[in-house]
């Protein structure tokens, strides 16, 4: 189980925002299922419940390196009328010092069922727009200072509840401290700058995240 509190600012939050998230992972041998929810408090949001995430995958070893492949679903209601839905698949390779993730997602923006009924929108009218086959990537570097303190640096275009376009990378760092075999504390720092080919993007800004990782066996 992973719990965190995130505080940040971006070009659409209209001031400082605060996020609360809980993520639960169930594992059975090589299979895993992860489900997560996000609550957000910011001036630009009409609703508190901001996102739901579901991931189903499997793991195995290739030349003694950990490899996993999973499929995921991400739902983000922007308001009572508009929502974003993502479906995708992603593969991860992890060695002692390097991690690499490559995947793809289909993103759909559309009206909610409530908005369609409220506005009497006909079935013949298209109420969504698709953004197909967006590339997802993450390159990570791992450094263990000792048996308890670990650092991860990464460049990526996605996080648990955010998937950027390929040209919009984010720089992140994660510091983890092992209290005991079942409990870890961690903190994330992230910068979401304007994309490589864009003057500015919606998620331009920064965040600071702190939480706990609780392993239940």
C-alpha positions as CSV (number, residue, x, y, z in Angstrom):
1,X,0.0,0.0,0.0
2,X,1.2,3.5,-0.9
3,X,-0.2,6.7,0.6
4,X,1.0,10.2,-0.2
5,X,0.2,13.9,0.0
6,X,1.3,16.1,-2.9
7,X,1.6,19.9,-2.9
8,X,2.3,21.9,-6.1
9,X,1.5,24.6,-8.6
10,X,0.9,24.7,-12.3
11,X,-0.5,26.9,-15.0
12,X,-4.1,25.7,-14.6
13,X,-4.4,25.1,-10.8
14,X,-5.1,28.8,-10.0
15,X,-2.8,28.7,-7.0
16,X,-1.3,26.0,-4.8
17,X,-3.1,22.6,-5.1
18,X,-3.1,19.6,-2.7
19,X,-3.5,16.0,-3.7
20,X,-4.2,12.9,-1.5
21,X,-3.7,9.4,-3.0
22,X,-4.0,5.8,-1.9
23,X,-2.6,3.0,-4.0
24,X,-3.1,-0.7,-3.2
25,X,-1.2,-3.6,-4.9
26,X,-2.1,-7.2,-4.7
27,X,0.5,-9.8,-5.8
28,X,0.2,-13.5,-6.4
29,X,3.4,-15.2,-7.7
30,X,4.2,-13.3,-10.9
31,X,0.9,-11.6,-11.3
32,X,-0.1,-8.2,-9.8
33,X,-3.1,-5.9,-9.6
34,X,-2.8,-2.3,-8.6
35,X,-5.7,0.1,-8.0
36,X,-5.4,3.8,-6.9
37,X,-7.6,6.8,-6.3
38,X,-6.8,10.5,-6.2
39,X,-8.5,13.4,-4.3
40,X,-7.5,16.9,-5.2
41,X,-8.2,20.3,-3.7
42,X,-7.5,23.3,-6.0
43,X,-9.4,26.3,-7.2
44,X,-9.7,25.2,-10.8
45,X,-11.4,21.9,-10.0
46,X,-15.2,21.5,-9.7
47,X,-15.0,18.0,-8.2
48,X,-12.7,16.6,-5.4
49,X,-12.4,13.1,-6.8
50,X,-9.8,13.6,-9.6
51,X,-8.7,10.2,-10.9
52,X,-8.9,6.4,-10.7
53,X,-6.2,4.1,-11.9
54,X,-6.1,0.3,-12.5
55,X,-3.1,-1.8,-13.6
56,X,-2.9,-5.5,-14.2
57,X,0.4,-7.1,-15.1
58,X,2.9,-9.9,-14.8
59,X,6.7,-10.0,-14.1
60,X,9.5,-12.4,-15.1
61,X,13.3,-12.4,-15.4
62,X,15.4,-12.0,-18.6
63,X,19.1,-12.6,-18.1
64,X,18.6,-12.2,-14.4
65,X,17.0,-8.7,-14.9
66,X,13.4,-7.9,-13.7
67,X,11.0,-7.4,-16.6
68,X,7.3,-6.7,-16.3
69,X,4.5,-6.1,-18.8
70,X,1.1,-4.6,-17.8
71,X,-2.1,-3.1,-19.1
72,X,-3.7,-0.1,-17.4
73,X,-6.8,2.0,-17.3
74,X,-6.9,5.7,-16.1
75,X,-10.1,7.7,-15.7
76,X,-10.0,11.5,-14.9
77,X,-13.2,13.5,-14.5
78,X,-12.3,17.1,-15.1
79,X,-15.8,18.2,-14.1
80,X,-19.4,17.0,-14.1
81,X,-19.4,17.4,-17.9
82,X,-15.9,16.5,-19.2
83,X,-13.6,13.5,-18.6
84,X,-10.4,11.9,-19.8
85,X,-10.0,8.1,-20.3
86,X,-6.8,6.3,-21.0
87,X,-6.1,2.7,-22.0
88,X,-2.6,1.5,-22.5
89,X,0.1,-1.1,-22.2
90,X,3.7,-0.7,-20.8
91,X,6.8,-2.8,-20.4
92,X,9.5,-2.2,-17.7
93,X,13.1,-3.4,-17.5
94,X,15.0,-2.9,-14.2
95,X,18.7,-3.5,-13.5
96,X,20.7,-2.5,-10.4
97,X,21.4,1.0,-11.6
98,X,19.1,1.6,-14.6
99,X,15.4,1.3,-15.3
100,X,13.6,1.7,-18.7
101,X,9.9,1.8,-19.4
102,X,8.3,1.9,-22.9
103,X,4.6,1.8,-23.6
104,X,1.7,3.4,-25.5
105,X,-1.8,4.7,-24.6
106,X,-5.0,5.7,-26.3
107,X,-6.5,8.9,-24.7
108,X,-10.1,9.9,-25.1
109,X,-11.6,13.2,-24.1
110,X,-15.4,13.3,-24.0
111,X,-18.7,14.3,-22.3
112,X,-19.8,12.3,-19.2
113,X,-23.0,10.3,-19.3
114,X,-24.5,12.9,-17.0
115,X,-23.7,15.7,-19.4
116,X,-25.1,13.8,-22.4
117,X,-28.4,13.2,-20.6
118,X,-28.7,16.7,-19.2
119,X,-28.1,18.3,-22.6
120,X,-30.2,15.8,-24.5
121,X,-27.3,15.0,-26.9
122,X,-28.4,12.6,-29.7
123,X,-26.7,9.3,-30.1
124,X,-25.8,10.3,-33.7
125,X,-23.6,13.1,-32.4
126,X,-19.9,12.3,-31.6
127,X,-19.3,13.2,-28.0
128,X,-15.6,12.3,-27.7
129,X,-12.2,12.9,-29.3
130,X,-9.5,10.3,-29.5
131,X,-5.7,10.7,-29.3
132,X,-4.4,7.3,-30.4
133,X,-1.0,5.7,-29.9
134,X,0.7,8.2,-27.7
135,X,4.3,7.0,-26.8
136,X,5.0,6.6,-23.0
137,X,8.6,6.4,-21.8
138,X,10.7,6.5,-18.6
139,X,14.4,6.4,-18.0
140,X,15.5,6.0,-14.4
141,X,18.8,5.9,-12.5
142,X,19.1,4.2,-9.1
143,X,21.6,4.9,-6.4
144,X,21.7,3.2,-3.0
145,X,23.7,5.1,-0.4
146,X,23.3,2.3,2.1
147,X,20.9,-0.4,3.0
148,X,18.2,2.1,4.1
149,X,18.6,5.2,1.9
150,X,18.0,5.1,-1.9
151,X,17.7,7.7,-4.6
152,X,16.0,7.5,-8.0
153,X,16.3,10.1,-10.8
154,X,14.1,9.8,-13.8
155,X,13.0,11.6,-17.0
156,X,9.5,10.5,-18.2
157,X,6.3,11.7,-19.8
158,X,4.0,10.0,-17.4
159,X,3.2,9.6,-13.7
160,X,0.5,7.6,-11.9
161,X,-2.3,10.0,-12.7
162,X,-0.7,12.1,-15.5
163,X,0.2,11.0,-19.1
164,X,1.9,13.7,-21.2
165,X,2.5,13.8,-24.9
166,X,5.9,12.5,-26.1
167,X,7.3,16.0,-26.4
168,X,6.5,16.9,-22.8
169,X,9.0,15.3,-20.5
170,X,9.1,15.7,-16.8
171,X,12.2,15.6,-14.5
172,X,11.7,13.8,-11.2
173,X,13.6,12.6,-8.2
174,X,12.6,10.2,-5.4
175,X,14.3,9.6,-2.1
176,X,13.3,6.5,-0.1
177,X,14.2,5.7,3.5
178,X,13.7,2.1,4.8
179,X,12.4,2.2,8.4
180,X,12.0,-1.6,8.5
181,X,11.4,-4.5,6.0
182,X,7.7,-3.5,5.9
183,X,7.7,0.3,6.0
184,X,9.4,2.9,3.8
185,X,9.2,6.7,3.8
186,X,9.7,8.6,0.5
187,X,9.6,12.0,-1.0
188,X,9.3,13.1,-4.6
189,X,10.3,16.3,-6.3
190,X,9.1,17.0,-9.8
191,X,9.4,19.7,-12.5
192,X,6.9,19.7,-15.4
193,X,8.3,22.2,-17.8
194,X,7.1,23.4,-21.2
195,X,7.4,20.7,-23.8
196,X,10.3,20.4,-26.3
197,X,8.2,21.7,-29.2
198,X,5.6,23.8,-27.2
199,X,5.6,27.3,-25.9
200,X,3.7,26.2,-22.9
201,X,1.6,23.2,-21.7
202,X,-1.2,22.9,-19.2
203,X,0.9,21.0,-16.6
204,X,3.8,23.4,-16.5
205,X,4.8,23.7,-12.9
206,X,6.3,21.8,-9.9
207,X,5.3,19.5,-7.1
208,X,6.6,18.1,-3.8
209,X,5.2,14.7,-2.7
210,X,5.7,12.8,0.5
211,X,4.3,9.5,1.6
212,X,4.7,6.0,3.0
213,X,5.0,2.6,1.4
214,X,3.6,-0.2,3.6
215,X,4.3,-3.8,2.6
216,X,1.8,-6.3,3.9
217,X,2.6,-10.0,3.5
